[in-house]
Amino acid sequence: MPESFLKEEHGTDRAGGRLIPIKAKLTLKRTEEGGRKNGIISGYRPNHVFEYDKSGQLLQTFIGDIVFEGQATIEPGETKDVIVRFLVNQPIEKYLTKGRKWWIHEASKVLGEAIIL
């Protein structure tokens, strides 16, 4: 397992689905750069994109929530260490390597990026 995985290899969500928790550094785009107008709260569940095709279209989105402590929100333009909990029943494990970068989306809009720690 990559170092970025937490000590518990898999957790579970409220519905009993299995989760892969990873540590990541999340950076939200500033509003002026096309980011959100408001911050996100812990538990926010955006689309996660690891690859785009040659024309810039996203190939697949993955489901995972972002959890954090110590503040109520992460605001546009901020960077914070977080835990991202991905659902196990999707082909995501091949992307989960230390240093891997991915993009945070709401539909087709890119809101930020994250790097696996």
Residue pairs with C-beta under 8 A, 6 or more apart in sequence:
1 9
2 22
2 96
2 97
2 98
2 116
3 98
4 22
4 23
4 24
4 96
4 97
4 98
4 116
4 117
5 20
5 21
5 22
5 96
6 21
6 22
6 23
6 83
8 21
9 20
10 18
10 19
10 20
10 21
10 88
11 18
11 19
11 21
11 85
12 18
12 19
13 19
13 65
13 85
13 87
17 87
17 88
17 89
18 87
18 88
18 89
19 85
19 86
19 87
19 88
20 85
20 86
20 87
20 88
20 92
20 93
20 96
21 83
21 84
21 85
21 86
22 83
22 84
22 85
22 86
22 96
22 116
22 117
23 81
23 82
23 83
23 116
23 117
24 81
24 82
24 83
24 84
24 114
24 115
24 116
24 117
25 79
25 80
25 81
25 82
25 114
25 115
25 117
26 66
26 74
26 79
26 80
26 81
26 82
26 84
26 104
26 112
26 113
26 114
27 78
27 79
27 112
27 113
27 114
28 35
28 36
28 39
28 40
28 74
28 75
28 76
28 77
28 78
28 79
28 104
28 111
28 112
29 35
29 36
29 76
29 77
29 110
29 111
29 112
30 76
30 77
31 37
31 76
31 77
34 109
34 110
35 76
35 77
35 111
35 112
36 76
36 106
36 111
37 76
38 73
38 75
38 76
39 73
39 74
39 75
39 76
39 78
40 46
40 66
40 73
40 74
41 72
41 73
42 66
42 67
42 68
42 69
43 65
43 66
43 67
44 65
44 66
45 63
45 64
45 65
45 66
46 66
46 104
46 105
46 106
46 111
47 61
47 62
47 63
47 104
47 105
47 106
47 107
48 61
48 62
48 63
48 64
48 84
48 86
48 102
48 103
48 104
48 105
48 114
49 58
49 59
49 60
49 61
49 62
49 102
49 103
49 104
49 105
50 60
50 62
50 92
50 95
50 100
50 102
50 103
51 58
51 59
51 60
51 95
52 58
52 59
53 59
58 105
58 108
61 105
62 86
62 87
62 90
62 92
62 95
63 86
63 87
63 90
64 84
64 85
64 86
64 87
65 84
65 85
66 82
66 83
66 84
66 104
67 82
67 83
67 84
67 85
68 74
68 80
68 81
68 82
68 83
71 80
74 80
74 82
81 117
82 114
84 114
86 92
86 96
95 102
96 116
97 116
98 116
98 117
99 115
99 116
100 115
100 116
101 113
101 114
101 115
101 116
102 113
102 114
103 110
103 112
103 113
103 114
104 110
104 111
104 112
104 113
104 114
105 111
